[in-house]
């Protein structure tokens, strides 16, 4: 099982759902863990418990298991065991968090892949970098010479007015190795509308996302799985074809 961390203060729920859906369609068993303050998945992912219900549960959402309400990995493992399931059967655990405590509890300093998710808005950059400072401190506590390997995922609406190097300057004194070219996700009104549509349809439907958004999903999945980008794009095409015939 590989742990993939998504750290940042900006909402990234739907983004991770599309990534999880794609990896699942590649024949991998995936669980998405909502370790955020707002617990958005309680209200957007349908469950037997009902909208906004309290407590801990795991629900399957369009081929992806979603874990809600767990404070750490051990709690989740014990819950699954009580249901006769083994956490280790998952190929990938995608952890979404915007909280320092959850970075520690899910040991994201040691994640197999770690993404920093932000927009170019300075508020989200600075609050996100504060999370990175905490993660770096955890890393250095375990290994005084340790560095975080990170990939940037950045939402944008008008990339021409943004300073792509600003994050590097804000985080320049941290023990970070920025991996790969950063990934830009368009913060387009059309893509936002698709997210809302999917919430009400109770599906992770990628058909109406912009081409640039789907290409960014494919690139992110390539980094996580190390599969070829061409094969991942074919998987996304198959997801879209299947959605046309879904009831």
N, C-alpha and C positions, 0 to 999 in steps of 0.2 A: 504493500500500500504506500502510495506517495501522497504526502501532505503538501498542498498548494495554498499559500497565504495571499490574501488580498487586503492590504492595509491602506486606510485612507479615510478621511472624514466625509467624503462625498458619497451620495447614494450610488451603490453599484450592484443592487439586487438583480435587476434584469440582465445586466451585462454578464454576471456570473451564471445566471440561468441559461443564457444562450451558449456560453462556453461549456457548461455541464451537459446540456442537451447534445451538443456536437460530439463531445467525448463519449457520451453514452451510446450515440448512434454508431460509433466506431467499434462497438462490441465490448466496451469497458463498463464496469460497475462503478457508479459515481454517487457520492453523497455530498450535498451542499450543506454547510453548517452556518446558520445565521447566528453570529456572535456579536451582533451590533446592539447599540443602545435602543434603537426604535423597534427592533424586531419586526421589520416590515413584512416579512414572510407570513407572520401570523394573520395578516389582513389581506394578503394577495394570493396566498397558496391555499386552495380549498382543503378542508380536513373534516373528519367526522366530528371533531370537537366543536366546530363552529368558528365563525369569524372572530378573531381577536381573543380566542379562548386562552386561558392561562395554562400553566403546567408545561411539561416536557413531552414531546412526541416527535415521531418520524413519520412523514407522509410521502407517498409517491406522487410526483407531479409531472405528468407527461413524460414518463420514463426516467425521471431523476428523483432520487430520494432526497428529502429536505429535512434536516434536523433543526428543531426549534426549541429554545428554552434551556439549553444545556450550558452549564457554567464551565465545563472543562471536558477534555477527551475521555477521562475515566468515567464520568457520569454517563456519557453517551455509550461507551462500551458496555457498561453494566445494564443500561436500559435495553440495548439490543440483545444482550445475553438473556435477559428476562423474557424476551420474545422468541427465544430460540434461534437468534441470528448471531453471526460472528462479524464483528467490525473489520477484522482482517481480510474478509472476503472482498472488500471494496478495493478497486484498483486505484481510485483517486478520492481524496477528501479535500474539497475546496472550502476553505475557511474565510468567511467574510467578516471583518471586524473594523471597528472605529474606536476601540477601547483598549487602554493600556493593560488592564487586568486580563483581558482575553488574549492579548498577545503573549502574555506570560503563561496563562492556563493552557493554551493550545500549543505552547512551545514553538511559536512561529520563527523564533531566531534560528531554529534548526530545520525549517521547512525545506522540502526538496526544491521548490521554486517559490520565489517571493516577488510579489508585484506591489508597487506603490501606485495607488489610483488617486487621481486628482483632476481638477480642471485647471485652467490657467488663472482662475480667480485667486488673488493673493491670500484671501481668507483661508481657502482650502489648502493652499500650498503650505502656509505657515503652520496651520493646525495639523496637517499631515506630517510635516517634518518634525513636529513635536513628538508624534508617535514613533517616527524613525529614531529620534534621539533615545527614546525609552528602549526601543528594540536593540539599538546598538549597545546600550548600557548592559542589557541582559547578555548580549553576545560576548562582550568584553569580560563580564563577570565569570563566564564559563571558560573563556579563552582570551587571555590578555592581548593576544596578537590577532584575534579573529576579526573578520570583516563581513559585512552583509553583502550578499550578492542580490542585486535588485534590478528589476525591469520596470520602467515607467509606463503606465497607461494613463493617457491624458485625454480628457474630454475637451472639445473646442467648439465654439460657435463662429468665431472670426479669427482664424489662426494667423492672419496677416498682421493683426495688432498685438499678438502675444509674443513674449520673450521666451523662446524655447530653452534658453540657458539659465533662466532665473532660478529654477529649482536647484540646479547644480551649484549656483553661488550661495544660496541659502543653506545648503547642506554640505558645503565644501570641506568643513572641518570634521565631518563625521567619517568613521571607518566604513565606507561604502564603496563597493565596486558596482558601477552601473553596467548591467549586461544588455547586449543587443541594442539595436536602434529602438528608441522609444516608439510606442504604439499610439497613434492618434485615433480616437473615436469621435466621429462627428456628433455634436450635440444639436442635432437637426430636429426641427419641429415634427417632421415626418416620422423620425425614429421614436420620438417621445410619444407620438400618437399611437404607434404600434404597441409600445409598452402598455399603454392604458387599455387598448383593445384586447390585448392578451390577458390582462387581469380579469376582464369581464367574460372572456371566452374560456377562461380556465385552461389555457394552453400556452406552450412556448412555441409560438408560430413565427418563423423567421422570413416568411415569404415577402413581406412588405417592407422589410428593412432596406435602407439604402445600400447600394453596392459597396460603398466605402465602409459602412458599418460591418457588413458581412465579411469583407476582406480583413478588417481589423480583428474580428472574431477568429477567423482562420489563422491569422498570424499568431494570436495569443495561444491558440490550441497547438500550433506547431511548436512553440517554445515549451509548452507543458509536456507534450507527448513525444516530441522529437520525430514525429511522422512527417512525411513530405507535404508541403503546402498544396501540391496538386491533388493528392489523395484526400486531404481534408476538405478542399473545395468541392470535390465530388460527393463527399459525405453530406455537406450542406445542401447540395443540389438534391440529393436523395431525400433529405429531411423535408425540403420544400415540396417535392413530388408527392411524398406520403401525406403531407398536410392537405393536399387538394382532395384526397379521397377519404379523409377522416370525417367521421360523422360528428 
